[in-house]
Amino acid sequence: MQIRAGYELVYQFPKPTPMILALNIHHSRAADLLRPDLLQTDPLVPLTAYRDKFGNWCTRLVAPAGSIRLTADAIVQGLRLPEL
């Protein structure tokens, strides 16, 4: 079974605003990603990815004044357990 996971988030900021995002699929499922959950921004802004002390992938960015749209679209191979 394949699971599609993603999001579209739109924010409005009055001035440039630092953001730390924890939106990625957990690293323990990285081998199950058939299509990675790559964060995309509109407008394009520099992204810095890192792992926090719990092993979560995080992304830091500075959102510009105005609107910013954050999106990702992934496909995950689901666990192959029998349905009850």
C-alpha positions in Angstrom: 0.0 0.0 0.0 1.2 3.5 -0.9 0.4 6.5 1.3 0.4 10.0 -0.1 1.4 12.7 2.4 1.9 16.4 1.9 0.7 19.9 2.8 0.2 23.4 1.6 0.6 26.1 4.2 0.3 29.8 3.4 1.4 32.5 5.9 1.3 36.3 5.8 4.0 38.3 7.7 4.2 42.1 8.2 8.1 41.9 8.2 10.8 39.2 7.5 10.2 36.4 10.0 12.5 33.6 11.0 10.8 30.1 11.0 11.8 26.7 12.2 9.8 24.0 10.6 9.4 20.3 11.7 7.4 19.1 8.8 9.4 16.2 7.3 8.5 12.5 7.6 10.4 10.9 10.4 13.9 9.7 9.4 13.1 6.2 10.6 10.8 5.9 7.5 13.3 7.4 5.0 13.8 4.0 3.3 10.1 3.8 2.7 9.9 7.1 0.8 9.0 6.4 -2.8 8.9 10.2 -3.5 10.7 12.4 -1.0 8.9 15.1 1.0 11.0 18.0 -0.3 9.9 21.4 1.1 9.2 24.0 -1.6 8.7 27.6 -1.0 7.0 30.3 -3.0 8.7 32.7 -3.2 12.0 30.9 -3.2 14.0 31.5 0.0 17.3 29.9 1.3 16.6 26.8 3.5 18.9 25.3 6.1 18.1 21.7 7.1 19.3 20.0 10.3 18.4 17.3 12.7 17.3 18.2 16.2 18.4 16.3 19.3 15.4 13.9 18.9 16.5 12.9 15.3 13.7 15.0 13.6 14.6 16.8 10.3 14.0 20.5 10.8 14.2 23.4 8.3 15.1 26.9 9.1 14.2 29.8 6.9 13.5 33.5 7.0 10.1 34.2 5.5 9.9 37.5 3.6 7.4 40.3 4.4 4.1 39.4 2.7 2.9 36.0 1.7 4.9 32.7 1.7 3.6 29.3 0.5 5.1 26.1 1.9 4.4 22.8 0.1 5.5 19.2 0.0 4.1 16.0 -1.6 5.5 12.6 -0.7 4.6 9.0 -1.3 5.4 6.5 1.4 5.4 2.7 1.1 3.0 1.6 3.9 3.6 -1.3 6.2 2.6 -4.6 4.7 0.4 -5.8 7.5 -2.8 -7.7 6.9 -6.0 -5.7 7.2 -8.4 -6.8 10.0 
